[in-house]
Amino acid sequence: MIPRSRATGRAFAYQVFYRLPVSVRRRLVRLATPKYIVGAVTLVRDTEADGPGRLLLLRQPPGHSWTLPAGLLQRGEEPVVGAARELFEESGIRLSPDQLRPAVPNAVVHAKGWVDVVFEAEVPASTTTLAVDGAEVFEAAWHPLDDLPRLSRATANLLGRYGIGPRAGKASPGPTA
């Protein structure tokens, strides 16, 4: 139970808060709540692969390791729309948002203040043309799940949450949604 003096103080604070204009209340809430950077990630699998399957990976600057198609959401952009946009921009694969399905878990909250909203898709590699710009992405390629190249730490940790790669079963069970 909250002491009476403290409860009275809280009640008074709420009364004052709710008398403020909506724009001022929103600003106060934004100042007091945690801030997150939100990105969209797509796990793209080859529908034609035998065995454990193949996954689309990108080699981006500085080029020492491989990553997944991903990027930050634009202001007000729906995560699935951002995932489709980033997939096209980075790999040349054009899928409509309704061709992407939420991964389970769909959102991964990282300790460093960012959230990845993760989607999955399947395409036939033999008829899918990969196109990279050479600046943001050096190379896009299909890799067997049982023989992945050197992954960035963030990519290895994210894939580990989905039971893929060297961190499968080792990833910390941190916050997910």
N, C-alpha and C positions, 0 to 999 in steps of 0.2 A: 504494500500500500504506500502511496506517495504522501508525505507529510502535507497537512492542510495548507501551510504557507507556500510551499512549493507548487502545489496544485493550483492555488489561487493565482500565483504568478504566471504559470503556464496558460491558464485560462485567459488572463488579461493580455498576455502576449499574442495569443491566437485572435482575440477580439481586435486588437490593433492591426495585426497582419491582414485579416480579412476585410478591414475597412480601407486598406490601401488600394490604389488603382491596380488592375490586373497586370499592366505592363511592369509596374514596380514590384509586384509580388513575383512575377516570373524572373525578373532580374535577380532578386534576392535568392530565390531557389537555385538559379544557375550558379550564383556565387558560392552557395553552401553545399552543392552536391558534387560528387566525384566527376571528373572529366575523363572520357575515353576517346581514343582514336578508333574508328570502326573501319575495318577492311572486309573485302569479300574475296573468298578463295574458292577455286573450283578443282575438284579431283576428277580428271577426265581419264576414263578407261577405254581401252581398245576392245571393241566388241568381238573382234576376230582372233584375239590372242588365245593360245592354248595354255594349259597348265594354270599357274597362279594368276596369269594375266599381265597386262602392260599398262603403264601409267605415263601420261604426258608430263614431261618436266622441261624446265627452261633453264638455260645458263645465262645469267645476267651479270652486269659489271659488279665486282671486278673480275668475274669469270672463274673463280676458284671452286665453286660448288653449284649445285643444281637446286632449283626452287619450283614451286607450283605457280600456275597462273593466278595472280592475285593483285590487288591494289586497293587504294583507299576509296571510300565512297565519296561522291560529291554531295554537297549540302542538299538535303531533302531527297536524295536518291534512295530508292528501295534496294535492299541488299541483293535481291535476285537480279535486278536490272544492272546493278554495278558489277556483279559477277559475270554476267553475259558480256557487258561492255569490255571489261578487263580481259576476258578470255579472247575476244576478237582482237583487241589492240595488241596483245602480247604474242598471240599464236596464229592469228589469221582464221581461227575457227569461229564461224558465225552461227550461234545458236540463239533461239529466242528464249526469253526468260521461262516460258512454260516447258522448255526442254530440260531445264535444270531442276533437280529435286533436292530438298534439304537433306544434308547428311545428318547422321545421328551420332553425336550431338550436333545440333545445327550451329551453335555459337560456342566459341571457346574464349574464355576471359583469361588474358595473360596478366601476370603479376606486374608488368611494366606499364600498365595503363592503356592497353589496347585490346580490342575484341575482334576476333575473326568470325565472320558468318560464313559457314562452309556449305558448299553445294556439290552435287555429284552429277556427272553426265557420262554417257557412253556414245562413242562414235566409231565407225569402221576406219581403222588407220590407213588401209590400202586406198581408200577413196577420199581421204581427208587431206587437203593440201595445207601444209604448215607454212606460214609466212611470218618472218621476223624483220624488224627494222634495222638491226645491226647496231643500234645505239642503246635503246632500253633493254633489248634482248639480243644476245649474240646468237643463240641457237635454241631450237625447240626440237625435241626428239622423244620417241617412245622408248621406255625402259622396262624390262621385265621386273616384276615385283620381287622375284627371288634373286635379282642381281642388280640392285640399284647403284647408281654412281655415287660419288661423294655428295652428300646433301648438306645444305646450310643447316646450322643448328636449329633455327626456328622451324624449318621444313621437316627435319627429322623428328623434332618434338611433336609437331602437329600430326604428321603421319602416324606416329606412335600411338596417338589417341584413337586412331582408327584401325589399329592392329597391323600397320604396314611399316616395313623397313626396320632398320637396326634398333630403333627405340620401341618397337612393338612390345607391349607388356611391361615396359620399363618407365614409360612416361608417367610423371606424377599425376595423380587423379585430381588436379586442381579444378577450379570452378569451370563448369560448363553449363550450357542452357539448352 
